[in-house]
Amino acid sequence: MGRIFKRGSVYWIAYCYRGKEHRESSRSNSESQARKLLKRRLGEVGRGRLVGPSEERLTFDDLAKMLLTDYEINGKRSVESVRLSLRHLRDFFGQDRAIDITADKVAMYVRDRQEEGAANGSINRELAALKRAFTLATRAGKLGSAPYISLLEENNSRRGFLDHGGFLALRDGLSTHLKDPVTFLYLSGWRVSEMRTLEWRDVDLPGRELCLRPEVSKNKDGRPLPLRVELLEIIRRAHENHRPDCPYVFNDDGEPIGDFRKAWKTACKKAGLSGVIVHDLRRTAVRNMVRAGIPERVAMELSGHKTRRVFDRYNIVNDADRAQASELLQSHLGAQSTARRIAKLPERGETG
């Protein structure tokens, strides 16, 4: 089943697995240590799952490097999101070998993240990154198997939106360099990443149109956006103030617009708004387009939605809609009651 031999002062072991002999250094000059290693390997062979020295040396950091390399060579735009996921994962698994990251330990990670207050959606992004890292390792032959990683249930109901008065109050609380970019998001329904990467080469001011490049679009489809009224004014203002050394339409003193979530929260607090996030501007834009009577197909083209399911989820109903529906129903029933009373009025000359 196996044997022990010496090379210099170091003991080695040899064993067979699936018809092939494997040799491995015990990294020790102790025969007893070599026998323990051989016994462990023979146990793995007996269970049909040989770990081997290469798998034992693979660490979480190795998995993380493989994942980042995969994202970078494939030009995936979500690489920054993956970096954030890896930071959370590293806090928990950073000192672990890959073979020590079991399904039980993943469950412990999920519990810890939930206790920290992380949403299921955020945890799922992190679990998906870990799952992808293990897939890459197994495909490369660096691991024989990967742990089972199940995702959590998410509540995908997107209910956040702003009425126009709320938006104006929020915008008043933003710094000057953010007012126009945020208004652009509110009117266009574009994603924040698409607004940030908009460059002057994408803008046709004489033709009053700009076009999102496919390479910066989430779904990799470019799309035009007509510039009219306030949207046109926003782009004209940006053009009047643009710097020759900055290609971006929206910038902060020549630098691309960065993360403004802190400024957003401050403005929301000043406006008396709670639970409102930046992505609510996209939902609000779609909702406003539909309520303004824009055909849904056109609204989907402008906002960049590819599936009807996502579009339906954005065009949500709020309490005001329900109240209006109730009022319309009562008005309809009241009109029927009035018509019935008129119909029962006695004709002239009849007695009551």
N, C-alpha and C positions, 0 to 999 in steps of 0.2 A: 504493500500500500504506500510506502514511503521510506525514505532513508535520510540519514544525516551524514554529512561529510565536512571536511575541513578544507579551507583555502587560506593558507597562511595561518594566522591565529584566530580567524573568524570561522564560526560554524555556519554551514549552509544546510538547507533542507531541499529535498526533491520529492515530488508527488505527481501522480497522474490525474488528469481531469479531461474527460471526453476524448480519451485516446492519445493525449499529448502530455509529455512530461514538462512540468514546470519546476524551475529552480529559483530559489529565493534565499537571500542572505538574511540571517537572523540578526545581523548587526551587533553580534555579541561573541565574546570568546568563552561564553558559558554554555556547556552542552545541555544543561537543564533548560535554559531559556530556549535553545533550539528545539528541544523536544516539546516544550509547551506550544511553540509556534507551529510545529508539524502537527500536533494534535488538533490545534484550532483549524488549520487548513484542511485536515482530513475530515473534520466535522462539517466544514462548509461543503466539501465535495460530497459527503454523504447526504446532505440536504439538497444537493443539486444547485447550490448557489455559491460559487467561489468568489470571494471578495478580492483577494490578491493585494499585492503591495501598492500597485498604482492607484487602486480605489481607496486604499487606506490613507494615501497621501493627499488625495483631492480634498480641498477645503472649501468653505463657503466663499471665500474671496476668489478662488479659482472659478467657481460657478458664476460669480458676479462679473468677473472679467470676460468670460465667454459670452454672457448675455449682452454686455455693453458693446463688445466687438461685433456681435451679430446685428445689433441695432445700427451701429455706425456704418458698417460696410453696406448695409441695405438701405441706408439713407432714410431711416424711419424718423418722422418728425416728433414722435413721442419719446425721444431719448431722454429729454429732461424729466419727463414724468417717471420714467424708469429709474433714473438716478435718485429721485425722491423716494420711490418705493424701496430701492436698495438701501438707502440710509436707514429706514425703519427696520428692514430685515436684518441689517448688519448689527444694529443695537442688540438684537436678540440672538442671532446665529453667528455673529462675527468670529467667535473662537472655535466654532464647530468644524469637524470634518463632515464631508458630504454624507458619508454613511451613517453619521449620528443624527442626521436630520430625518427623523421618522415621522409617520403620520401622527403619532401621539404628541411629538414635540411641536409639530405644526399646529395641532389643536391648542396646545399651551400658548403658542404665539398669538393665535386668534383671541383667546381669552384675555391675554394681557392687553392687546390692542383695544378690545372692547372696554376693558376697565379704564383705559386711558381716555375713553370717549370717542374713539375713531368710529366713523360710520361704516356700515357694512360695505358700501360701495368702495370706500378707500381701502379697506382691508382686502377686498377682492382684487383690486388692482395690484396690491402687493403679492397676494397669493398667485396671481396669474404670472407675475414676473418670476417668482420662485419656480413655478411649474415649468415655465419656458426654459429656465436655466438648466433644470434637470433633464429636460428633453434634449437640449443641445449636448449635454454631457453623455447621455446614453447613445445618441446618434454618433458621436465621435468615438465611441468605444471606451470612454474613460470611466463609465459606470455600467454595471450589469443590469441595474434596475433603478427605478425612481420611486419615492414614497407616493402613496395615494394622497392627493390634495384636492379636497372638495371646496367649492365656493359657497358663500353664504347667500341666502335669499336677499334680494334688494327690492326696495319699494321704488319703482321707476316712475311713479306718478309725479310729473313735473308741474307744480302748482304755483310757483312763484311768478309774479308779474307786478307791474307798476301802473297805476293810472297816471294820466298826464300831469295832474297837479303834483302828485308825489314825485314824479321824475324831475319837474322843474325845481321843486324844493331841494331835492338831492343834488342837482347840478349846481345850485347856488352855493352849496357847501364845498364844492371841489375847487382845487387850485386852478389857476388860469390855463396852464398847459394841458389839463385834463378835460376841460369843459367841452371842447370841440370833438376830441376823440370819443368821449362817452356819448355825446349827442349823435355822432355818426353811428355808433352801435345801436342806439335807440331807434334811429330812423331806418337803418339798412337791414338789421337783423343778422349782420355778419358776426362771426366768431371773433373773440378778442385776438387770437393768434393771427387771424386774417387782417384785422385792422393794423396790428403792429408791423406786419411785413409788407404793407402797401407802399409801393415806391412810385416816384414820379414817372417812371417809364410806363406805369400802368394807367396813367391818367391822360385823357384826351379832353382838355378844357374847351377848345373850340367846338368839338363835337359833343360836349357836355355829357361825357360818359367815362367811366373807368372800368377796368376789367381785371378780375382776380386771376392771377396766373395759376395754371394747374398744379405746379410744383409746390405752391404754398396753400393749396386748398386741401381740407381734410379728406375729401372724397376724390381728390386728384382730378377734378373737373373744373376748368375755368368757367367763369360766368361774368357777364357784363352787369353793370349797375348804372342806370341813367341818373344823371345829376340834374335835379330840378329844385327850385325854391331853396329851402334851408340846406339841403345837401350840397347844392351848388355853391351857396354862400360859404359853407364850411371849407370846401376845397379851395375856393378863391382866397379865403383868408390865409389858409396854409401856404398857398402859392406866393402870396405877397410877402410872407415872412420866412420863406424857405431859404436854407443855406446851400450854396453850391457844393459844399463838401459833405452834405448829408443827403442820401438818396431817399430817405423815408418821408412820407407825407406827414405823418404824425410823429413828433419827436419832442424830446425834452432837452433844449439847448444843444441840439445836434446829435443827441444820443437817442436810440430807440426807446419807445415807451416801455418802461419796466413793469414790475409787479406793483400794482397800485391798490391792493386789497386793504392795506392799512388806511390809506386815504379814503377809500370807499366806505369803510366802516365808520370813520370819523364823520363823513358827510351824511351817512344814514342816521347817525345819532343826532346830528344837528337838525335833520329833517323830521325826526320823530319816527323813523322807520326801523323796524326790527325784522331780522330773518331774511333780508333782501340781499341777494348775491349778484355779481356782475352778469352772470349768465342769464339772469332774469330779463335783461334787456333784449336778448335774442328771442325769448319766448314772447315778450311784450310786443316786439316788432311784428312777429307773425300774427299774433292776435289782432293787432291794430289793422294790419293789412286786410284781414278777413272781414273785420267789422266795417272797414271803409268801403267794402264792396269790390275789392280787387279779386278777380277770379283765383281760385285756390291754386290752379296750375301755375299761374303767373307768380303768385306769392311764393310758391315752392322754388321756382327758378331764381327769384331774387334772393331768397334766404339760403339757398343751397341745400335744401332738404331733398333726399333721394327717394325716401319711402313714405308712403301715405301714413303708415303706422306712427312714425315719429312726428309727422305733421299734426296728426290728430291729438297726440299727447301734448303738444304745445298749445293748440287752440283750446285751452281749458275754459271751464265755466266757473265763474265766481259768484259770490253771494248777490252781487248787484244784478247779474244775469238772471239768477233765480227769482229775485224780487221783481224784475221787469217782466219775466215770464208769468209770474203770478198776477201782476197787474193787468197784463194783456188778456189773460184768461178771464179775470173778473170783469174787465171791460167788455169782452165778447159775450159773457153770460148776461151782463147788464143790458147790452143792446138787444139780446133776444127777449129779455123780460119786457123791455119797453115796446118792442114790436108786437108782442103778444097782447099788451094792454091796449095798444092802439087798435089792434084787430078786434078787440072786444067792445070798443066804444059804440054806443047805439047810433044808428043812422038818424039823420035829421027827420023829425016827425014821429020817430019811435018813442015810446014811453019807456021809462026805466022800470 
